[in-house]
């Protein structure tokens, strides 16, 4: 693996976003990269704003149905963690391919907000009918991430 990688996030068979990232670590099971906010402009979700200058440290697993992204301002202030429910990452030399399964979880830096996101999109996606096994894994992953975020262990134990 090189020190630079390209991350591609797909959704329903279409490329959602592709961006360059710097390789931080690869344990053989988990790959960690760091990248600046890759979308254009500001994205205000109401509970958090992603904006130019923000830095994402992203953790992908080859055997888990989620990715965890630590979000910080450009000067290092932790905003929180954005968790994507995905199929396990496919990692090849210089590239990470991840399929987004619609479900997400936001955890604020102080832990006061743990928000399940996009459950309506997931229900409307048709994944439960098209691939019941993947849909069950996705729901299980979201439940696991939420439970971990609400526990005293927090998400940090997944990233250690």
C-alpha positions in Angstrom: 0.0 0.0 0.0 1.3 3.5 -0.9 1.2 6.4 1.5 -1.6 8.0 -0.6 -4.9 6.2 -1.4 -8.1 7.0 -3.3 -11.3 6.5 -1.3 -14.4 5.8 -3.4 -17.8 5.7 -1.7 -20.6 4.1 -3.8 -24.3 4.0 -3.1 -26.8 1.8 -5.0 -24.2 1.0 -7.6 -23.2 4.6 -8.3 -20.2 6.5 -7.3 -21.2 9.0 -4.6 -17.7 10.6 -4.0 -14.1 9.9 -4.7 -11.2 11.7 -2.9 -7.5 11.3 -2.1 -6.4 10.5 1.4 -3.2 9.9 3.3 -2.6 6.4 4.7 -2.2 6.5 8.5 -2.2 2.8 9.2 -3.1 -0.6 7.9 -3.3 -3.4 10.4 -4.4 -6.0 7.8 -8.0 -5.8 9.0 -8.5 -2.1 9.6 -7.2 0.6 7.4 -7.0 4.2 8.6 -6.7 7.3 6.4 -6.8 11.0 6.9 -8.4 13.5 4.4 -9.7 17.0 4.4 -13.5 17.6 4.0 -13.9 16.3 0.4 -17.2 17.8 -0.6 -17.6 21.3 -1.9 -18.6 24.1 0.5 -20.4 23.7 3.8 -22.8 20.9 4.7 -25.0 21.9 7.6 -26.9 18.9 9.1 -28.3 21.0 11.9 -26.5 19.0 14.6 -23.0 19.5 13.0 -21.5 21.5 10.1 -18.8 19.9 7.9 -16.8 22.7 6.1 -13.6 23.4 4.3 -10.7 22.9 6.7 -12.3 20.1 8.6 -10.1 16.9 8.8 -11.5 13.4 8.8 -9.6 10.5 10.2 -11.4 7.5 8.7 -11.3 3.9 9.8 -12.5 1.2 7.4 -12.6 -2.6 8.1 -12.2 -5.4 5.7 -14.6 -7.6 7.8 -17.0 -5.1 9.5 -20.2 -3.5 8.1 -19.3 0.0 9.1 -16.8 2.8 8.9 -16.0 5.3 11.7 -14.9 8.9 10.8 -13.5 11.1 13.5 -14.2 14.8 12.5 -12.0 17.7 13.6 -11.8 21.3 12.7 -8.7 22.4 10.9 -7.1 23.5 14.2 -7.8 20.2 15.8 -11.0 20.6 17.8 -13.0 17.4 17.9 -16.5 17.8 16.5 -17.5 14.1 16.8 -17.7 10.8 14.9 -19.7 10.1 11.8 -20.3 6.4 11.4 -21.4 5.0 8.0 -23.0 1.6 7.8 -21.3 0.0 4.8 -20.4 -3.4 3.3 -16.9 -4.4 4.4 -14.3 -2.3 2.6 -12.5 -3.6 -0.4 -8.9 -2.5 -0.3 -6.5 -2.8 -3.2 -3.1 -1.2 -3.8 -3.8 2.5 -3.6 -7.6 2.3 -3.3 -10.4 1.8 -0.8 -13.9 1.0 -2.2 -16.8 1.2 0.2 -20.5 0.7 -0.5 -22.8 2.9 1.6 -25.9 1.2 2.9 -27.7 4.4 3.9 -27.7 4.0 7.7 -25.6 6.4 9.6 -24.8 7.4 13.2 -23.6 10.7 14.5 -21.9 11.0 17.9 -21.0 14.5 19.2 -17.6 15.1 20.7 -19.0 15.3 24.3 -21.3 12.3 23.8 -24.4 14.3 24.5 -25.9 13.5 21.0 -26.1 10.0 19.6 -28.3 10.2 16.5 -29.5 7.5 14.2 -29.7 8.9 10.7 -31.3 8.0 7.3 -33.4 5.1 8.5 -36.1 6.2 6.1 -33.7 6.1 3.2 -32.6 2.6 4.2 -36.2 1.5 4.4 -36.9 3.0 0.9 -33.7 1.5 -0.6 -35.2 -1.9 -1.1 -32.2 -3.6 0.3 -34.3 -5.7 2.7 -36.0 -7.4 -0.3 -33.0 -7.5 -2.6 -30.4 -8.7 -0.1 -32.0 -9.7 3.2 -28.6 -10.8 4.6 -26.9 -7.5 3.9 -29.9 -5.6 5.3 -29.7 -7.6 8.5 -26.0 -7.0 8.8 -26.6 -3.2 8.2 -29.2 -3.0 11.0 -27.0 -5.1 13.3 -24.0 -2.7 12.6 -26.1 0.4 13.4 -27.4 -1.2 16.6 -23.8 -2.2 17.6 -22.4 1.3 16.9 -25.2 3.0 18.8 -24.8 0.7 21.8 -21.0 1.2 21.8 -21.4 5.0 21.5 -23.8 5.0 24.5 -21.6 2.7 26.6 -18.9 3.9 28.9 -16.4 2.3 26.5 -17.5 4.6 23.7 -16.4 4.4 20.1 -12.7 4.9 21.1 -12.3 1.3 21.9 -13.0 0.4 18.3 -10.2 2.7 17.1 -7.5 1.8 19.6 
